[in-house]
Amino acid sequence: MFPGILGFDRTVIPQLQNALLACHDVLLLGLRGQAKSRIIRLIPELLDEYVPVVAGSELNDNPFAPLSKYARTLIDRQQEETPIAWLHRSQRYAEKLATPDTSIADLIGDIDPIKAAQRRLTYADEEVIHFGIIPRTNRGIFAINELPDLQARIQVSLLNILEEQDIQIRGFNIRFPLDIMMIFSANPEDYTNRGNIITPLKDRIESQILTHYPTTLEVAMAITNQEAYQQRSGPAVEIPRFMREIIEQIAFEARNSEYVDQRSGVSARLTRAALEALISNAERRATLNKEAKVQVRISDLTCVEQAITGKVELVYEGEQEGAQNVARLLTGQALRKVFARYFPDPDDKQKGREQYSRILAWFANRHTVTLDPDMPTRTYAEKLHAVDGLRGFVGKHVRTGRRAFIPGYMELVLEALHQSSRLGKEVHESAEHTYADLMGSMLSVLDDENGNDA
């Protein structure tokens, strides 16, 4: 019934169906990036494809129940010969973003002195009215986005439309039984930050429906896969499943982070932008190395920070930490969560730690692995295969039919060992990063500090 809306099958959609069947006006209440606007714009698809209107009428007058003076006069004069036009459902929907400068004239209408002068009419004549966007959407659906941003005095002008379905313009006491459905969207954060919905207006909106973020990783992945720009014309970019999981897990971590303002929410646009940045980085690398096919890597996650920092509102502690550091922290937390679904926990003394002993012993023997985000696929794989025991460890725990994805899992293991404080990691100014024995990395840092002091 609502194509492209995922994760609302047992919550939002049944409530919305009930509201539509009851002919209710609706308020969709939810945080940013919860598909409120998309749902609103899908509702007009439920209307009849065409309806008849009196030709030339501003209010989409029903030929059998005309509202405007123009339509009533035309029907009285021409009777059965009244010209009829057919209005498509796409023309029966209008929306307005609530802004502080929105006026009653915009929504309801006002006196048009030019029309009065040209037609030699008095201001007492109904035909001098210039109707606003709401009356012009008669027999349709009208939506107001971000309702709390609408000034209180403007909200008052909507009361009669919702209850008595009539309008008042200046001195005219016009009673038009408008046939219109009103849909509103609002963010709970706006109730305190930018404005409020006046109580009488909330009382007249019969159904308030709460939207929400995806509750499972699978639904979140399906939404991002549907929305993200992935079909590129350049080199083929392949994305292992665990990389998609990490991208989605970042949003889940942000929605529970003490550094992020939870009243603002974390939009689903974050994961879409993050996945697009991830693909773009791999595409750029393939272009530089003249490769026809490329796989996304763990090292590509550094480019995801640009998609995170602008889409999360930080609390005071987060501001002190810094947006970029918070983005890296969230990425690291997401990586560890996803890693635990595929591999043993390196902190588990009984089952996990032993299985990494061979890999860690190789690094303890003064071996290192330096990875460049732009290095060719062959070189990348060779460097990872050089780590003793790493290939066998991945093969033991991961069953994948794509050999090209194996190096990605191998880098995932190294990064997770670093996140668990089992391996050291040094990031160079050239964007290269080196994995090394943790103790060796600490001594190297001390040596550098002593040399600089000297």
GUBAMI-605809 format. One record per residue: residue in one letter; chain; x, y, z of N, C-alpha, C in turn. Coordinates in steps of 0.1 Angstrom, whole numbers. Each point is the difference from the previous one (the first is absolute). Example, Ala and Ser with C-alpha at 12.3 -4.5 7.8 and 13.67 -1.06 7.14 Angstrom:
<rs>
   res   chain     nxx     nyy     nzz    caxx    cayy    cazz     cxx     cyy     czz
     A       A     132     -57      78      -9      12       0       9      12       0
     S       A      -4      11      -7       9      11       0      -8      11       8
</rs>
This chain:
<rs>
   res   chain     nxx     nyy     nzz    caxx    cayy    cazz     cxx     cyy     czz
     M       A       8     -12       0      -8      12       0       9      13       0
     F       A      11      -1       7      10      11       0      13      -5      -5
     P       A       3      -1     -13      12      -5      -5      12       8       5
     G       A      11      -7       4      12       6       4       0       3      15
     I       A     -11      -1       7       0       2      14       3     -13       7
     L       A      11      -1       7       4     -13       6       1       1      15
     G       A      -4     -11       7       1       0      14     -12       5       8
     F       A     -10       4      -7     -12       6       6     -12      -9      -1
     D       A       2     -12      -5     -12      -9      -3      -9      -3      12
     R       A       6      -1      12      -9      -3      11      -2      11      10
     T       A       5      12      -4      -1      11       9      -7      12      -7
     V       A       7       8      -8      -5      12      -6     -11      -2     -10
     I       A       3     -10      -9     -10      -2     -12     -14      -4       5
     P       A      -1     -10       9     -14      -3       5      -7      12       6
     Q       A       8       8       8      -7      12       6      -4      10     -11
     L       A       8       2     -10      -3       9     -11     -12      -5      -8
     Q       A      -1     -13      -2     -11      -5      -7     -13       2       8
     N       A       1      -2      13     -12       3       8      -4      14      -1
     A       A      10       9       1      -4      15      -1      -6       3     -13
     L       A       5      -6     -11      -6       3     -13     -14      -5      -1
     L       A      -2     -12       5     -14      -5      -1     -10       8       9
     A       A       6       6      10      -9       8       9      -1      15      -5
     C       A       6       3     -11       0      14      -6       6      10      10
     H       A      11      -4       7       6       9      10      10       9      -7
     D       A       2      11       6      12       8      -2      11      -6       8
     V       A      13       1      -5      10      -8       6      13       8       3
     L       A       6      -3      12      13       6       3      10     -11       1
     L       A      10       0      -8      11     -10       1      11       7       8
     L       A       3      -6      12       9       5       9      12      -9       2
     G       A      12       5      -3      12      -8       1      12       8      -3
     L       A      12      -6       3      13       7      -1       4       0     -15
     R       A      10       7      -2       5       3     -14       3     -14      -7
     G       A      -2       0     -13       4     -12      -8      -9     -12       3
     Q       A     -13       1       3      -8     -12       3     -11      -1     -10
     A       A       2       5     -12      -8      -2     -12     -14       7       1
     K       A      -1      10       8     -13       7       2      -5       6     -13
     S       A       9       8      -7      -3       7     -12      -3     -10     -11
     R       A       7     -11      -1      -2     -10     -10     -14      -6       1
     I       A      -4      -3      13     -13      -6       2     -11       9      -4
     I       A       2      13       3     -10      10      -3      -2       1     -15
     R       A      11      -1      -8      -1       2     -14      -5     -13      -7
     L       A      -1     -11       7      -5     -12      -6     -15      -1       2
     I       A      -6       7      10     -14      -1       2      -8       5     -12
     P       A       3      11      -7      -8       3     -12      -1     -10     -10
     E       A       9     -10       0      -1     -11     -10     -13      -9       3
     L       A      -6       2      11     -12      -8       4     -13       7      -6
     L       A       2      12      -5     -12       7      -5      -4      -6     -13
     D       A     -13       3      -4      -4      -4     -14       8       7     -10
     E       A       3      -6     -11       9       6     -10      -5      13      -5
     Y       A     -13       1      -3      -6      13      -5     -13       3       7
     V       A      -3      12       3     -13       5       4      -5      11      -8
     P       A     -13       2      -2      -5      11      -8      -1      13       8
     V       A       4      11      -6      -1      13       6      -6      10     -10
     V       A      -6      10       6      -5      11      -9      12       7      -7
     A       A       0       0     -13      11       6      -7       3      14       4
     G       A      12       4       3       4      13       3      -2       5      14
     S       A      -5      -9       9      -2       3      14      13       0       8
     E       A       2       9       9      12       0       8      -1     -10      11
     L       A     -11      -5       4      -2      -9      12      -3     -14      -4
     N       A       3      -4     -12      -3     -13      -5     -14      -4       3
     D       A      -9       8      -3     -14      -1       4      -6     -13      -6
     N       A      -7      -7       9      -8     -12      -4     -12       5      -9
     P       A      -2      -5     -12     -12       5      -8     -13      -2       7
     F       A      -1     -10       9     -13      -3       7      -1       7      14
     A       A      11       6       4       0       8      13      10      11      -1
     P       A      -3      10      -8      10      11      -2       1       9      12
     L       A      13       5       3       2       8      11       2      15      -3
     S       A       8       2     -11       3      14      -3     -11       7      -7
     K       A       0      13       1     -10       8      -7       1      -2     -15
     Y       A      13      -1      -5       2      -2     -14      -7     -12      -5
     A       A       2     -12       7      -6     -12      -4     -15       0       1
     R       A      -5       6      11     -15       0       2      -6       9     -11
     T       A       6      11      -4      -6       8     -10       1      -7     -14
     L       A      11      -6      -3       1      -7     -13     -10     -11      -1
     I       A      -2      -8      11     -10     -11      -1     -14       5      -1
     D       A      -3      11       7     -14       6      -1      -2       5     -14
     R       A      10       5      -7      -1       5     -14      -1     -11     -10
     Q       A       9     -10       1       1      -9     -11      -6     -14       3
     Q       A      -3      -2      13      -7     -13       3       8     -12      -5
     E       A      -6      -8      -8       6     -13      -5      11       3     -10
     E       A       1      12      -5      11       3      -9      13       6       7
     T       A       0       0      13      11       4       8      13      -7      -4
     P       A      10       6      -4      13      -7      -4       6      -7      12
     I       A       5     -12      -3       6      -8      11      14      -3      -4
     A       A       9       0      10      14      -4      -2       2     -12      10
     W       A      11      -7      -3       3     -12       8      14       2       6
     L       A       0      -1      14      11       3       8       7     -13       4
     H       A      13       0      -4       8     -12       4       4       0      14
     R       A       2     -12       6       3       0      15      13       7       3
     S       A       9       1      -9      13       7       3      -2      15       2
     Q       A     -12       5      -5      -3      14       1      -9       2      13
     R       A      -3     -10       7      -8       1      12       8      -1      13
     Y       A      13       2      -1       9       0      11       8      13       0
     A       A       1       6      12       8      12       2       7      -1      13
     E       A      11       6       2       7       0      13       7      14       2
     K       A       2       3      12       7      13       4       9      -3      12
     L       A      12       4      -2      10      -1      11      -3      12      10
     A       A      -3      -3      12      -3      10      10      13       8       3
     T       A      -1      13      -3      11       9       3      -6      12       8
     P       A       9       7       7      -5      12       8      -7      10      -8
     D       A       4       1     -13      -6      11      -9     -13      -4      -7
     T       A      -5     -13       3     -12      -4      -6     -12       9       5
     S       A      -8       4      -9     -11       9       4     -14      -7      -2
     I       A     -10       6       6     -14      -4      -2      -4       1     -14
     A       A       5      10      -7      -3       2     -14       5     -11      -8
     D       A      12      -5       3       6     -12      -7      -9     -12       1
     L       A      -5      -3      12      -7     -12       3     -15       1      -3
     I       A      -6      11       4     -15       1      -1      -4      10     -11
     G       A       6      12      -1      -4       9     -10       0      14       5
     D       A      -3      10      -9      -1      14       3      -8       7     -10
     I       A      -3      13       2      -7       8      -9      10       5     -11
     D       A      -4      -1     -13       8       4     -11      -5      13      -5
     P       A       6      11       3      -5      13      -4       1       2     -15
     I       A      10      -6      -6       1       1     -15     -11      -6      -7
     K       A      -4     -12       5     -12      -7      -6     -12       8       1
     A       A      -2       7      12     -12       8       3       0      12     -10
     A       A      12       6      -2       0      12      -9      -2      -4     -14
     Q       A       6     -11      -5      -2      -4     -14     -14      -4      -3
     R       A      -7      -7       9     -14      -5      -2     -10      10       5
     R       A       5      11       6     -10      10       5      -9      -6      11
     L       A       6      -7       9      -8      -7      11       3       7      13
     T       A      -9      -1       9       2       5      14       8     -10       8
     Y       A       6       4      11       6     -10       9      -9      -9       7
     A       A     -13       3      -2     -10      -9       6      -4     -12      -9
     D       A       6       0     -12      -3     -10     -10      10     -12       2
     E       A      -6     -12       0       9     -12       3      10      -2     -11
     E       A      -2       5     -12       9      -2     -11      13       8       1
     V       A       1       9      10      13       8       2       9      -8       8
     I       A      -3     -11       5       8      -8       9      11      -8      -9
     H       A      12       2       4      11      -9      -6       2     -11      10
     F       A      -4     -12      -4       0     -12       9      15      -5       2
     G       A       3      -4      12      13      -6       4       1     -15      -5
     I       A      11      -6       4       3     -13      -5      -9     -11       6
     I       A      -6       2      12      -8     -10       6     -14      -1      -8
     P       A      -7      11      -2     -12      -1      -8       2      -5     -14
     R       A      11       4      -6       3      -5     -13       3     -15      -1
     T       A       2      -6      12       2     -14       0     -13      -8       4
     N       A     -11       7      -1     -13      -6       3      -2     -13      -8
     R       A      -5     -10       7      -2     -13      -6      14      -7      -2
     G       A       9       3       9      13      -6      -1       6      -1      14
     I       A      14      -1       0       7      -2      12      10      11       1
     F       A       1       7      12       9      11       3       9      -4      11
     A       A      13       2      -1      10      -4      10       7      12       5
     I       A       3       1      13       9      10       5      11      -7       7
     N       A      12       2      -4      12      -6       6       5       9      11
     E       A       5      -6      10       6       7      12     -10      10       6
     L       A     -11      -6       4     -11       9       5       4       9      11
     P       A       8      -4      10       3       9      11       7      13      -4
     D       A       6       0     -12       6      12      -5     -10      11      -4
     L       A     -12      -4      -1     -11       9      -4      -4       9      12
     Q       A       0      13      -2      -4       9      11     -13      -4       6
     A       A      -2       3      13     -12      -4       7     -13       7      -7
     R       A       2      12      -4     -12       7      -6      -4      -6     -13
     I       A      10      -5      -7      -3      -7     -13      -7     -13       3
     Q       A       5      -7      10      -6     -13       4     -15       2       3
     V       A      -3      11       7     -14       3       3      -9       0     -12
     S       A       6       5     -11      -8       1     -13      -5     -14      -5
     L       A       7     -10       5      -3     -14      -5     -11      -6       8
     L       A      -4       6      11      -9      -7       9     -14      -3      -7
     N       A      -5      11      -6     -13      -2      -6       0     -10     -12
     I       A      11       0      -7       1      -9     -11       0     -15       4
     L       A       6      -3      12       1     -13       5     -13      -4       6
     E       A      -7       9       6     -13      -4       8     -12       3      -9
     E       A      -2      13      -3     -13       3      -7       2       0     -15
     Q       A      13      -1      -5       3      -1     -14      -5      13      -8
     D       A       2      11       7      -3      13      -7      12       9       2
     I       A       0      11      -7      11      10       0      -5      14       3
     Q       A       9       8       6      -4      14       2      12       9      -6
     I       A      -4       9      -8       9       9      -7      -4      15       3
     R       A       9       7       7      -3      14       3     -14       1       6
     G       A      -8       8      -6     -14       2       5     -10     -10      -5
     F       A       4      -9      -9     -10      -9      -6      -2     -12      10
     N       A     -12      -3       2      -3     -12       8      -5     -11     -10
     I       A      10      -6      -6      -3      -9     -11      -1     -14       6
     R       A     -10      -8      -3      -1     -13       5       1     -10     -12
     F       A      12      -4      -2       2     -10     -11       2     -14       6
     P       A      -9      -9      -2       3     -14       5      11      -6      -9
     L       A      12       4       3      12      -6      -8       1     -15       2
     D       A       2      -7     -11       2     -14       0      15      -2      -1
     I       A       7       0      12      14      -1       0       6      -8      12
     M       A      10      -7      -3       7      -7      11      13       7       3
     M       A       2       3      13      12       7       4      10     -10       7
     I       A      13       0      -4      10      -8       5      11       9       5
     F       A       5      -2      12      11       8       6      11      -9       4
     S       A      12       5      -1      12      -7       6       7       9      10
     A       A       6      -6      10       6       8      11      11      -9       6
     N       A      10       7       5      12      -6       7      -2       3      15
     P       A       0     -10       9      -2       3      14      10      10       5
     E       A      12       0      -5      10      10       4      -4      14      -2
     D       A      -8       3     -11      -4      13      -3     -10       6      10
     Y       A      -6      -9       8     -10       5      10       6      10      10
     T       A      13      -2       3       7       8      10      10      10      -7
     N       A       5      -4     -11      11       8      -6      -5      11      -9
     R       A     -10      -2      -8      -4      10     -10     -14       4       1
     G       A      -9      -7       7     -14       3       0      -8     -10       7
     N       A     -13       0      -2      -9      -9       6     -12      -1      -8
     I       A      -7     -11       1     -13      -2      -6     -11       4      11
     I       A      -8      10      -4      -9       5      10     -10     -11       4
     T       A      -5       0      12      -8     -11       5     -13      -1      -7
     P       A      -7      10      -4     -13      -1      -7       2      -7     -14
     L       A      12       3      -6       3      -7     -13       2     -14       2
     K       A       9      -4      10       2     -14       2     -13      -8       3
     D       A      -9       7       7     -13      -6       4      -8      -3     -13
     R       A       2       8     -10      -9      -2     -12       7     -10     -10
     I       A      12      -3       2       7     -11      -9      -4     -13       6
     E       A      -8      -8      -7      -6     -12       6      10     -11       3
     S       A      10      -1      -9      10     -11       1      14       5       1
     Q       A       7      -4      11      15       3       1       7     -13      -1
     I       A       9      -1     -10       7     -13      -3      15       2       3
     L       A       6      -8       8      14       1       3       8      -9     -10
     T       A      10       6      -6       9      -7      -9      12      -4       9
     H       A       9      -8      -6      12      -5       8      11      -4     -10
     Y       A      11      -2       5      12      -5      -8      -1     -15      -1
     P       A       8      -6     -10       0     -14      -1       3      -7      13
     T       A      -7     -11       3       3      -7      12      10     -12      -1
     T       A       2      -4     -13      10     -11      -2      10       4     -11
     L       A      11      -7       1      11       3     -10      -4      -3     -14
     E       A      -8     -11      -2      -4      -4     -13      -9      10      -7
     V       A     -10       6       8      -8      10      -6       8      13      -3
     A       A       9       3       9       8      12      -2       9      -2     -13
     M       A       5     -12      -2       8      -2     -12      -8       0     -13
     A       A     -13      -5       1      -9       1     -11      -3      14      -4
     I       A      -2       9      10      -3      14      -3      12       7      -6
     T       A      12      -2       5      11       6      -6       3      -5     -14
     N       A      -2     -13      -2       3      -6     -13     -10       6     -10
     Q       A     -12       3       4     -10       6      -9       3      14      -3
     E       A       5       8      10       1      14      -2      14       5      -5
     A       A      10      -8       2      14       5      -3       2      -1     -15
     Y       A       9       9      -5       4       1     -14      12     -10      -1
     Q       A      -3     -12      -6       9     -11      -1       4      -4     -14
     Q       A     -10       2      -9       3      -4     -14       8      10      -7
     R       A      13      -1       0       9       9      -6       4      -4     -14
     S       A       4      10      -8       4      -3     -13      15      -4      -2
     G       A       7       2      12      15      -3      -1       3     -14       4
     P       A      11      -3       6       4     -13       4     -10      -7       9
     A       A      -1     -13      -1      -9      -8       9       5       0      14
     V       A      -9       4       9       4       0      14      -8     -10       8
     E       A       7     -10       6      -6     -11       7       0       3      15
     I       A     -11      -2       7      -1       3      14      -3     -13       8
     P       A      10      -4       8      -3     -12       9     -11       3      10
     R       A      -8     -10       4     -11       2       9       5       7      13
     F       A      11      -4       5       4       5      13       3      15      -1
     M       A       3       5     -11       2      15      -2     -13       7       1
     R       A     -10      -6      -7     -14       6       1      -5       0      15
     E       A       3     -11       7      -4      -1      14       7      11       8
     I       A      12       2      -2       8      11       7      -7      13      -2
     I       A      -3       3     -12      -6      13      -3     -13       2       8
     E       A      -8     -10       0     -13       1       7       2       0      15
     Q       A      10      -7       5       2      -1      14       5      14       5
     I       A       7       8      -8       4      13       4     -12       8       4
     A       A     -11      -1      -7     -12       8       3      -6      -5      13
     F       A       0     -13       2      -5      -6      12       8       4      12
     E       A      13       1      -1       9       4      11      -3      15       3
     A       A      -2       8     -11      -2      14       2     -13       3       8
     R       A     -10      -9      -3     -13       2       7       0      -4      14
     N       A      12      -5       5       1      -4      14      12       7       6
     S       A       7       9      -7      12       5       5      -2      12      10
     E       A       8       0      10      -1      11      10       5      13      -6
     Y       A       7       0     -11       5      12      -6     -10       7     -10
     V       A     -11      -8      -3      -9       5     -11     -13       4       7
     D       A      -6      11      -4     -12       5       5     -12      -9      -5
     Q       A      -5      -8       8     -10     -10      -4     -14       7      -3
     R       A      -2      12       5     -12       7      -4      -1       4     -14
     S       A      12       2      -6       1       4     -14      -1     -12     -10
     G       A       4     -12       6      -1     -12      -9      12      -1      -9
     V       A       1     -12      -6      11      -2     -10      -7      -5     -13
     S       A       0       9     -10      -8      -3     -12       5     -12      -7
     A       A      -9      -6      -7       3     -11      -9       9       4     -12
     R       A       0      14      -2       9       5     -11      14      -2       4
     L       A       4      -2      12      14      -2       4       5     -12      -7
     T       A      -7     -11       1       5     -13      -5       0       1     -16
     R       A      -9       6      -5       0       2     -15      12       8      -5
     A       A       3      11       7      11       8      -4      13      -8       3
     A       A       1      -7      11      12      -8       4       3     -10     -11
     L       A     -11      -8      -4       2     -10     -10       5       6     -13
     E       A      -6      11      -4       4       6     -13      14       5       1
     A       A       5       6      11      14       4       2       9     -12      -1
     L       A      -4     -11       6       8     -12       0       2      -5     -14
     I       A     -11      -1      -7       1      -5     -14       8      10      -8
     S       A      -1      13       2       7      10      -8      15      -2       2
     N       A       4      -2      13      15      -2       3       5     -12      -7
     A       A      -7     -11       0       4     -12      -8       1       3     -15
     E       A     -10       7      -5      -1       3     -14      12       9      -4
     R       A       4      10       9      11       8      -3      13      -8       0
     R       A       1      -9       9      12      -8       1       2      -9     -13
     A       A     -12      -6      -4       1      -8     -12       4       8     -13
     T       A      -5      12       0       3       9     -11      15       4       0
     L       A       6       2      11      14       4       2       9     -12      -5
     N       A      -5     -12       4       8     -12      -3      -4      -7     -13
     K       A      -9       6      -8      -5      -5     -12      -5     -15       1
     E       A      -8      -2      11      -6     -13       2     -15       0      -4
     A       A      -4     -10      -6     -14      -1      -5     -10      -4      12
     K       A       6      -6      10      -9      -5      11       8       2      13
     V       A      -7       4      10       7       3      13     -10      -3      12
     Q       A       6      -4      11      -8      -3      12       2      11      11
     V       A     -11       3       7       1       9      11       8      -6      11
     R       A       8       9       7       9      -5      10      -3       7      14
     I       A       6      -5      10      -2       6      14       7      14       0
     S       A      11       1      -8       7      13       0      -8      11      -7
     D       A     -10      -4      -7      -9      10      -7     -10       6      10
     L       A       0      -5      12      -9       6      10       4      13       5
     T       A      13       4      -3       4      13       4      -8      11      -7
     C       A      -4      -3     -12      -8      10      -8     -14       1       4
     V       A      -5      -9       9     -13       1       5      -2      11      10
     E       A      11       4       6      -1      11      10      -8      12      -5
     Q       A       3       3     -13      -6      12      -5     -16      -1      -1
     A       A      -5     -12       0     -14      -2      -1      -6      -1      14
     I       A       8      -1      10      -5      -1      14       0      13       7
     T       A      11       8      -2       1      12       8     -11      10      -2
     G       A      -5       1     -12     -10      10      -3     -14      -5       3
     K       A      -2     -12       5     -13      -6       1      -3      -4      15
     V       A       8       3       9      -3      -3      14       2      13       8
     E       A     -10       3       8       1      11       9       6      -4      13
     L       A      11       6       5       7      -4      11      -4       7      13
     V       A       0      -7      11      -2       7      13      13       6       4
     Y       A       0       6      12      12       8       4      13      -9       1
     E       A      -2     -13       5      12      -9       1       5      -3     -14
     G       A      -9      -2     -10       4      -3     -13       7      12      -7
     E       A      -5      12       3       7      12      -5      14       1       5
     Q       A       2      -3      13      13       0       6       9     -11      -7
     E       A      -6     -11      -3       8     -11      -6       4       4     -14
     G       A      -9       7      -8       2       3     -13      -7      -9     -10
     A       A      -6       6     -10      -9      -7      -9       7     -12      -7
     Q       A      13       3      -4       7     -10      -8       4     -12      10
     N       A       4       3      12       3     -10       9     -13      -9       4
     V       A     -11       7       1     -12      -8       3      -4      -9     -12
     A       A       2       5     -12      -2      -8     -12       9     -12       0
     R       A      12       2       3      10     -12       1      -4     -10      11
     L       A      -4       6      11      -5      -9      11     -12      -8      -4
     L       A     -10       6      -6     -12      -7      -4       4     -11     -11
     T       A       9       3      -9       4     -10     -10       7     -11       7
     G       A       9       2       9       7     -10       8     -10      -9       7
     Q       A     -10       6       7      -9      -8       7      -9      -9      -9
     A       A      -3       6     -12      -8      -8      -9       8     -12      -6
     L       A      13       3      -2       9     -11      -6       1     -11      10
     R       A       2       3      13       1     -11      10     -13      -8       1
     K       A     -11       7      -1     -13      -7       1      -1     -10     -12
     V       A       3       5     -12      -2      -9     -11      11     -11       0
     F       A      12       3       4      11     -10       1      -5     -12       9
     A       A      -6       3      11      -4     -10       9     -10     -10      -6
     R       A      -7       4     -11     -10      -9      -7       8     -10      -8
     Y       A      12       2      -4       7      -9      -9      12      -7       7
     F       A       6       6      10      12      -5       6      -1      -1      15
     P       A       9      -8       6       0      -1      15       4      13       6
     D       A      -4       3      12       3      12       8      15      -1       4
     P       A       9       9      -4      14      -1       4       2       3      15
     D       A     -11       5       7       1       2      14      -4     -12       8
     D       A      -6     -10      -6      -4     -12       7      12      -9       3
     K       A       3      -1      12      12      -7       4      -1     -15      -3
     Q       A     -12      -6       1      -2     -14      -1       0      -4     -15
     K       A      -8       7      -8      -2      -5     -14       6       9     -10
     G       A       1      13       2       4       9     -10      15       2      -1
     R       A       6       3      11      14       6       0      10     -10      -7
     E       A      -2     -13       3      10     -10      -5       0       0     -15
     Q       A     -12       2      -7       0      -1     -14       7      11      -8
     Y       A       3      10       7       8      11      -6      15       0       3
     S       A       4     -10       8      14      -1       5      10       0     -12
     R       A      -3      -8     -10       9      -1     -11       2      13      -8
     I       A     -11       7      -2       0      13      -7       8      10       9
     L       A      -3       1      13       6       9       9      15      -3       1
     A       A       4     -13       0      14      -4       1       8       6     -12
     W       A      -7       0     -12       7       5     -12       4      14       2
     F       A     -10       8       5       3      14       2      10       2      12
     A       A       0      -9      10       9       1      11      15      -2      -5
     N       A       2      -6     -11      13      -3      -6       4      12      -9
     R       A      -5      12       4       4      12      -7      -4       2     -14
     H       A     -11      -8      -4      -6       1     -13     -10      11       0
     T       A      -2       7     -11     -11      10      -1      -7      -1     -13
     V       A     -12       6      -1      -7       0     -13      -4      15      -2
     T       A       4       5     -11      -3      14      -4      -9       0     -12
     L       A     -12       6       2     -10       0     -11      -3      14      -4
     D       A       0       2     -13      -3      13      -6     -14      -1      -6
     P       A      -9       9       4     -14       0      -5      -1      -1     -15
     D       A      10       5      -7       0       1     -15       8     -11      -7
     M       A       5     -10       8       8     -10      -6      -8     -10      -9
     P       A       6      -5     -10      -7      -9      -9      -5     -13       7
     T       A     -10      -6      -5      -6     -12       6      10     -11       3
     R       A       9      -3     -10       9     -10       1      10       2      11
     T       A       6      12       1       9       4      10      -6      -1      14
     Y       A     -13       5       1      -7      -1      12      -2     -14       5
     A       A      -3      -9      -9      -2     -14       4      13      -6       4
     E       A      11       3      -7      13      -6       3       5       4      14
     K       A      -2      13       4       4       4      13      -7      -7      11
     L       A     -13      -2      -2      -8      -7      11       3     -15       0
     H       A       2      -6     -11       4     -14       0      13      -3       6
     A       A       8      10       1      14      -1       6      -1      -3      16
     V       A     -12       4       6      -1      -2      14      -2     -14       3
     D       A       8      -6       8       0     -14       3     -13      -4       8
     G       A      -7     -10      -6     -12      -5       7     -13       8      -3
     L       A       1      12      -6     -12       8      -2      -9      -6     -10
     R       A       5      -5     -12      -8      -6     -10      -7     -12       5
     G       A       7      -9       7      -7     -12       6     -10       3      10
     F       A       2      11       8     -10       3      10     -13       5      -6
     V       A       2       8     -10     -12       5      -7      -8     -11      -7
     G       A       8      -9      -7      -7     -11      -6      -7     -10       9
     K       A       5       0      13      -7      -9      10     -13       6       4
     H       A      -2      13       0     -12       6       6      -9       6     -10
     V       A       4       2     -12      -8       7     -10      -2     -10     -12
     R       A     -12      -2      -4      -3      -8     -12      -5      10     -11
     T       A       8       3      -9      -4       9     -11       4      -6     -13
     G       A      -8       1     -10       3      -5     -13       8      10      -9
     R       A       3      12       6       7      10      -7      14       1       5
     R       A      10      -5      -7      14       1       5       4      14       0
     A       A      -6       9      -8       4      14       0      -3       7      13
     F       A      -9      -6       8      -4       6      12       9      -4      12
     I       A       8     -10      -2       8      -5      11      10      10       6
     P       A       7       8      -9       9      10       6      -8      11       9
     G       A     -12       3      -4      -8       9       8      -3      -5      14
     Y       A      -3     -14       1      -2      -6      13      13       0       8
     M       A      11      -2      -7      13       0       7       3      14       6
     E       A      -2      10      -8       2      14       6     -10       2      11
     L       A     -12      -5      -1     -10       1      11       6      -5      13
     V       A       7     -12      -1       5      -6      12      11       9       6
     L       A       9       5      -8      11       9       5      -6      12       6
     E       A     -10       6      -6      -6      13       6      -7      -4      13
     A       A      -7     -11       1      -7      -4      12      10      -2      11
     L       A      12      -7      -3      10      -2      10       6      14       5
     H       A       1       9      -9       4      13       4     -11       7       9
     Q       A     -12      -1      -4     -11       6       9      -1      -7      13
     S       A       5     -13       1      -1      -7      13      13       2       7
     S       A       9       9      -4      13       2       6       9     -12       0
     R       A      -1      -8     -11      10     -11      -1      11       3     -10
     L       A      -3      10      -9      10       4     -10       1      15       1
     G       A      12       5      -3       1      15      -2      -2       4     -14
     K       A      -4      13      -2      -3       5     -13       5      14       0
     E       A       9       3     -10       5      13      -2      -5       6     -14
     V       A      -7      11       1      -5       7     -13      10      10      -4
     H       A       5      -1     -12      10      10      -5      -6      11      -7
     E       A       7      11      -2      -5      12      -7      -4      -3     -14
     S       A       6     -10      -6      -3      -4     -14     -13      -8      -1
     A       A      -7      -2      11     -12      -8       1       2     -15       1
     E       A      13      -4      -1       4     -14       2      -2      -3      15
     H       A      -3     -13       3      -1      -4      14       8     -13       2
     T       A       7      -1      11       8     -12       3      -5      -7      12
     Y       A      -2     -13      -1      -4      -9      11      13      -6       5
     A       A       2       1      13      13      -6       6      -4      -5      14
     D       A      10      -7       6      -1      -5      14      -3      12       9
     L       A     -10      -2       9      -4      11       9      12       6       8
     M       A       8      -9       6      11       5       8      10       7      -8
     G       A       3      -6     -12       9       7     -10      -4      13      -4
     S       A     -14       2      -2      -5      13      -4       2      10      12
     M       A      -3      -4      12       2       9      11      14       4       2
     L       A      10      -9      -2      14       3       2       4      10     -11
     S       A      -6      -2     -13       4       8     -11      -5      15       3
     V       A     -12       1       6      -5      13       3       9       7      10
     L       A       4      -8      10       9       6      10      13       4      -5
     D       A       6      -8     -10      12       4      -6      -1      13      -8
     D       A     -11       1      -7      -3      12      -8       0      12       9
     E       A      -7      -1      12      -2      11       9      14       4       6
     N       A       8     -10       3      13       3       5       9       7     -10
     G       A      -1      -5     -12       8       6     -11      -4      14      -3
     N       A     -13       3       1      -5      14      -2       4       9      11
     D       A       0      -6      12       4       9      12      15       3      -2
     A       A       8     -10      -4      14       3      -1       3      10     -11
</rs>
